[in-house]
Amino acid sequence: MFRKSLKYLAILLALIVSLTVCASANDALSVSDYVTAPDWAVGDSAVIADASALNLGGKSILLMEETTGKVLYERDADIKMPPASITKIMTLLLTMEAMESGAFSLDTVVTCSAHAASMGGAQIWLEEGEKMTVDDLLKAVCIKSANDAAVLLAELVGGSEDGFVVMMNERAASLKMTGTTFKNASGLDAEGHLSTARDIAIMSRALMRHDKIFEYTKIWMDTLRGGETELVNTNKLIRFYKGATGLKTGTTDGAGSCLSATAERDGLSLIGVVMGFPDSKTRNAAAKKLLDFGFANWKIITPEVSADIPESLEVKKGIVDSVKIAAGQSPSVLVERKSEGNITTEIKLPESLTAPVKSGQSVGTAQIFVDGKPYATYEINAAENAPKLTFLYALGKILAAIF
């Protein structure tokens, strides 16, 4: 613990010496911003129950619940805009997918190309020929939003940045990101490089299915090159917002200040996308207020229906008279807090079953209703086998009883 504290102290001192760090493509934040809680992070927002009272500013907003994909709030969410470094969510998604397919590992060493080394904006100052592991490149992208590291990962996955951009657009199409066209892997402004708040939420949700990514996006401070290069997360919500898990900031002249902010509390996982803000302060304040709105008004619950299901069902024409039954995995239910008490379950089961019955076989359903409307249905299954009664089996039983 003492050595870890010394490491963070060293990082902090280095930051004080350098005075500023580059936060995204064109962002510069003071060291004090990383040490002292900013105004937007102090205190809790007043609970807003009516979405019409959300005055967030910016050009485009969307709030999505991650497990269900349900949109909880949106405003101008389909406007096409430059996404800045939020682009790197797709870069990270394709990298995680390639790595999980076995194409390479976290320990794979990558040699920096001249092209990757030439990137401007936020970077870790990679030099042509320099070698770095995938693990460290992921840190650089997720924490520092490094453009050079992002392009180097793109070259690893796609062979070249141009080849990788083709993959990015193909993956966007597969996710039904209809308002998105990628032109590069970093998010630097380029003609026709556009996305929407809705599409960013969709690709954020896809990336969040790779749990490993949170080991990088939740890091507040770290180092590379044996401590020579300090990293401080460009997403200040990681440090100052309860339950923050990521995901990606972005700032360029064309995009303004943008953020895909993810957070989880009590099993409720939210994605808040805010785009087109004049600066990171107003962007972060809007993201906090949007997430607060979600946590204040929705929750995830798992209905308990086992008590309403009988232990067994009668079996006809079987070698046993009954089989035990059990409910399958109850789905998580996203509900508005005001509707929490209006959840009911309807059990549908036959009076009896006819053999043969196999363990795991569906024998009925449990349907969940929220405010009287169907929400989800899941199966009730047999928990054991009930073979069919045959003549030979019956004859064997009779002979066994006689002799």
Secondary structure, DSSP 8 states (H G I E B T S, - for coil): -HHHHHHHHHHHHHHHHH-EEE-SSS-EEETHHHHS--GGGSS-------GGG----SSEEEEEETTT--EEEEESTT--B--GGGGHHHHHHHHHHHHHTTS--TT-EEE--HHHHT--SS-----TT-EEEHHHHHHIIIII--HHHHHHHHHHHHSSHHHHHHHHHHHHHHTT-TT-B-S-SS----TT-BB-HHHHHHHHHHHHTSGGGHHHHT--EEEEGGGTEEEE-S-THHHHSTTEEEEEEEEETTTEEEEEEEEEETTEEEEEEEEEESSHHHHHHHHHHHHHHHHHHEEEE----GGGS-SEEEEESBSSSEEEEEE-----EEEEGGGTT-EEEEEE--SEEES-B-TT-EEEEEEEEETTEEEEEEEEEESS-B-B--HHHHHHHHHHHH-
